[in-house]
């Protein structure tokens, strides 16, 4: 039976980041990935001159984890193409420009808020009432409760819900403010007024319109996956699912189709439902906590068309009740340079919930039907790609941070076992990388404790 220091289970960006941190520390480790492909939800396809992202298509510059990784591997980030306005929201049958100066999902520019046609005059006046409201008293509340309390129901329906749905998928109403939008939650505590706090923070950030907020790479996000995999080399075992996990006298036995493996520490960098399956035989409390984190199925469809489509900005978000199945569209050829051959357009549609459970063929059909409603006279599609994510996106409900804290306490009963992934403390790529590094540091500390204990005996 092979023996190693740390087994990293899962080859998405959390697992890759954990493995890189272990390599930098000189630890003995292996990364085991069930499929033959690394990258998790990061999926980039290049065919016939088109570059298509199946999962996330960008990271943000103001969170440095992905930028630092790219710099370490000599990858040059590229920004989005400048567009003003950057995106639109379909609300009550009309396309409205996204207000400038947003901080995440809330307004950060009072002039832009006053000018936007997305909100009625009563809606704008209600939002400005935030300037005079006292701080809230709850320890946590839903996104809907928070925004409606501070800015009013119209701001929530027309602006915040479509934006938040685009980030988290599913229905954003029940998202926990403390867990899903901690910075906005803290703004109220620090500044009392959400609008004033957003204005002050936003000044130090790039804008959507100038192309400086989001970034990717010329060859897509998979370029970073490839560099990470190359750096790890033979320490990565693809096509090696972990079928079972059990404690083994202070160590951990991992069962795979290629035989058993004994490790002093384990980093589970896999989705919460899969982690729950491995922990079920010996950690029932942790299993229940993991299963209690809801996941919404997600899918994307990319459609290539000959010629130019009559679209503006980088994309269109769809408010609830507009009669479309897609949650939004990205006009990829207008958002990123070098993604399509000359003379073509590329559109990406997003689905979540029950629609995302459909077959690839059905998803492509839905995307075409919705797009044809928005763009009458749509030309015949040249090429289509569909990507399905059954486990989709974790939904951070009220109490999520308390759940994660209880999960950490439950893992105390399993020394040497650590978790990483987007279901813990952030769904963005920077947070995923951070969670992998954090788990690796904990595994290294565990190894050091073991060595110290052994030396003292």
N, C-alpha and C positions, 0 to 999 in steps of 0.2 A: 504494500500500500504506500503510495507516494505521500510524503509529508512536506508541508510548506509553512511559512509564517502566516501569511494572510491570503485568504481566498476572497476575491471580489466576484460577486455573482451579478451579472448583468453588464452588457456592453453599450448602454446608452451613454449620454454625456456625464451623468453622475458617476457611473462605474469607471468610465475612462479617466475622469478627473481624479477619482480616488486612486486608481492604479498609477497614474502619473505622479501623484504625491508620494506614493509608496516607493516608486522607483527613485525619485529625487532623494528620498531619505535612505536609500540603500537597503531597503527591506526585501526579504524573500517573499514573493507573491506570485499568484496566477490570477488572471481574469478569465472567467468562464461565461461564454455567451451562448444561449440556446440556438440562435439562428446562425446563418453563415454571414450575415450582414451586421455591421456595427453602426452605432449612431442612435438607436432607439427611435424616437419620433422625428429625428432629423433625417429626412429622406430627400435626396436630390437626384433628379434624373436628367440626363442630357441625351437628347435624341433628335436627329434631323435638324440640328442647329438650335433647338429649343432647350432652355434650361428651366426645369420645373422643380419647385419645392413642394413636397407632399405634406410636410408638417410645418413647423415654424419657418418663416422666411427672413427673420431678422433678429438682432439683439439690439439693446439700447446702449448708447455711449456713456450715460451717466452712471451705469453700474459696470465696474471695471473688470470683473472676472473673465469674461469672454475676450475682451480686448487684450488683457494681459496674456492670456493663452495664445492668442493670435500673434502677438508681438514676439513671444518666445519662439514661435515656429516660423517667424519671418513672413507671416501672411499680412497683406496690406488690406485693411478694411475699405469698403466702398460705401458711400452714402447713397440715399435715395435721390432720384432726380428732383430738382427743385420744381415744386408745383404750388400754385396759390390760386384757390384754396387747395389744400392737400387731399381732402376727402369730402364726401357728401353723406348725408343721412336721408334715407327715404322715410318721411313721416307725413301721415295723412295724405298720401298719394303724391306728394311733391318731393323733389330733391332739393335739400337745403345744404349750403356749404357748412362744413364743420367750423365752428367758431375758432379763430386764432387764439393762441395763448393758453391752451389747455394744460393743466397739470394732471397727468394721468386721465381721469374721466370728469374732472370738474373745471369750471372756468377759472382762469388765472389772469384775465385781462378785462377790466370793467368796460373799457371802450368797445371791445369786440363783443362783449355780452350785450351791450346796449344796441349794437348795430345788427346783430344776427336776426335773420328772418325766421329762424327755426322756432323762436319763442314769441308768444304774444306779448303785448304790452303788460297785461296783468301778470303773466308769467315772469317777465323781467323784473317788475316791481317787487314781486314776492321773493325773487332771488336776492334782491338788494336788501331785503329785510334781515338777511344773515348778518349784516354789519352791526345790528343792534341786539341780536339775540344773545342770551347767556349761554355759557357752556352746558353741555349735557351732563347728566349725572350717572348714566349707566356704565357698567364695566365693559359691555360690548353690546352691539346691536347690528341689525341687518343693514346691508347697503341701502335698501329702499327706505327703511326707517330713518337712517342717518341723513340721506340726501333730502328726503321730503321734509324732515324737521328743519334742516338748515336752509335749503334752497327752494323747497316747494315741490309738489307732485309733477308739475309740467316739466321742470328741468330734469327730473328723474325719467319720465316717460320718453321725452323727445331726445335727450342727450346722453344721460348717464347709462341707462339700461342698454341701448344699442352698443355703446362703447365697451361696457363691462361684459356684455354677452360675447363680443368679439374676442375678448381676452380669455375668459373662462369657459365660454360655451354654455349651453343649457340656459336655465332661467337664472338671471342674476339677483332676483329679489331677495333670496335668503342668504346671500354671501355674508360672511362675517367681516365687519369693518376692521377689527383688530388683526385678523389673519390675512384677509385678501388685500386690504388697502391700509396697511399700518401707518404709512406716511400721512395719508389724509386724516386718519383717526388722530394722530398726534398733533396735526396742525390746529385742531380745535382746542386742544389742551394748552398749546403754546401761545396761540394768537387770539383765542376766543372766536374770532371771525374766520370762517373757512375761506372766504374770498380773499381777505387781506393776507392770510397765510399763504395761499396758493400764489398770489401775486409776488410775494417776496421770494419764495423758493424758485419760481419759474424763471426769474431773471438770470439765474446762473446756469440755465440749461439751453440746449439747442432747441430748434423749432422743427415741427413737421414740415413747414413750408420751405425752409431753407435746405432741407435734405441732411441736416446735421444731427438729428435725434436718433434715427435708426441706422444700422449698418449691416452689411453682409460681406461676401467675398466674391470676386469675379467668377469663381467656379461654384458659387453657392456655399451654404453652410457645411455641406458634406466635405468641403476642402479641409476644414478643421478636424472633422472626424478622421479623415485619411491621415493627416499629420500626427494626430495622437496615436492612431493605430501603428503607424510606422515607428514611432518612438518607443512603443511598448514591445514591438517585435514578437519574439517567440513566447513571450509571457502571456499571450492571448490565445485562448483555446476556443475557436468558433465551433458551432455545431455541437456544443457540449452542454445540454440542459442539466440543471441540478434537480434530480428527481426526489431527493429526500435529504433531510438534514437532521442530525441528532447530536446531543452532547456526548462526549467520549472522554471521561476522566480529565476534566479541565481543558480539553480541546474539543474540536468539532469535526465530525465525520460527514462528508458530503458524498452522496451517492449519485453517480453519473452513468450513462450507458458505456463509458469507457473504463469503468471501475471506480473504486472508492478513493477518496482523497482525505487526508487528515490535516487539519489546519489549526494553528493556535488562535487565530481570530478570523472572523467572517464579516465582510461588508455586503449586505443585501441591497444592491442598487437596482431593484426591480420594482414594478408597480405594486401598490399596496395589496391588491387581491392575490397576486402571486406570492408575495411575502407571507401573507396570512396562511396560505396553503402549506408553506414549509414550516411555519411555527406551530401549526395546529396541534401536532402530537405532544408537545411539551410546554407550550406557553399559551394556555387558553385565554388568559386575560389580554395579552398583547394581540392575539388573533382576533378577539372580539373588537378591540379598539381599531385595528386596521380595517376590519370589515365594515366598521361604522363610518368610514370616510367614503361618501358617495362618489362615484365616477360616472361622468356623462360621456356616452359614445360620441366620437367626432369623426368627420370625414372631410376631405377636400376633393374638388374636381377641377382640373385645369383643361381649358378648351382653347385650341388654336384656330384662328380664322384668317383667311386671306384678306388682305386690304386693311384699311383703317376703320375702326369702330367709332361711332359718335359718342365718345365718353370723355369725361374731364376728371382731373385730379388723379389720385392714386387708387381710388376705389369708392365703394358705396356700402355703407352700413344700413341695415334694414331694421326699423323699429317694429315692435310687436303690433300685430293686427293689420299688417299690410297685405296679407294674403299670399306671401311668398314662403316657400319652404327653406330657401337659403337664408342664412343669417347675415350674409354680406358677400361682396365681390371685391377682388383686387384686380385692377387693370395692370397686370404685371409689366407689360411693355412700356407703360408710362411711369411705373414706379422705379424700375431698375434698368441700368444700362446693360446692353449685351445679352439680353435674355431671349431674343427672337431673331430669326433671319429677316433680312430686309423685306418689307412688303407684307408682314404678318402682324397680327395682334394676338395677345395671350391673356386670357381671363381666368381667374381662380375663384371658385365658389366655395363657401364654407357651410358645413352642415353640422348640427349637433342634435342630440336626443334621438327620438325614434327614427327620424329620417336617415340618420347616420348608420343605422343597422341594415339598410337595404344593400342589395348586391351592387357591385361596381357598375354594371350596366344600368340598373335602375337609378343610381345616383347621377350618372351622366345624363340620363333622360330628364331627371328633375332639374338639373342645372341648366340644360338647354331650354326647357319650358319656362323656367323663371327668367332667364336672360332674354328670351324672346318677348316676354311681357314688358320688360324694361326697354328693349331695343327692337321695335317692330322692323321687319325687313331684315332680320339677322341672316347673314350669309351662311351657306352650308359649312358645317364644322370640318376643319381639315384633319385634326388629330385631337384625341381626348385621353386624359390620364385620370385615374381615380385612386385615392389612397384612403384606406379605412383604418380607424384606430378604435377597436372595440372597447378598450379600457379608457380611452379618451382622456378627459381632463378631470382631475379631482375637484370637488366642490367644497370649499372651505365654509362650512356652516358656522353659525354662532356657537361658540364654545370650542372651536377647532384647536386653538392654542392650548386650552386646558386638556383636550384629548391628547395632543402631542406630548404634553408634560406627563400625563398618566402613562403614555406609551413608554417614555424614557424610564419611568419608575418601574414599569413592568419588566423592562429589559435588564434591570439590575440583577434579576434572578438568573440571567444568562450571560455571565462575564465573557467578554470577547466577541459578542455579537452586536453589530451596529447596522443602522439603517441609513439609506440615502435615497433621495428622489424628490419629485415635484409635489408629492402629497404631504410634505412636512412643513416647510416654511417658505414657500414661494414657487410659483409655476413657471416663471421665466427662465430662460437659459442661464443667466448669471446666477440665479438662486440654485438651479440644478447643479451647476459646477461647484458652487460654494458648499452645497450639502455633501457632495462627493469628497471634497477636500476635508471637510469637517469630520466625516466618518473615518477617513484615512488617518487623520491625526489622533483620533480616539483609539484606533486599532494600534497605532505605533506606541501610544502611551500604555496600552495594555501589554504589548510585547515587552516594553521596558520594565513594567512592573513585574512581569514574569521572570525576566532576567535578574532583576534586583532580588526577587524572592529566592531564586535559585542560588545566587551568589552568597546569600546570607545563611544558607542552610549548612 
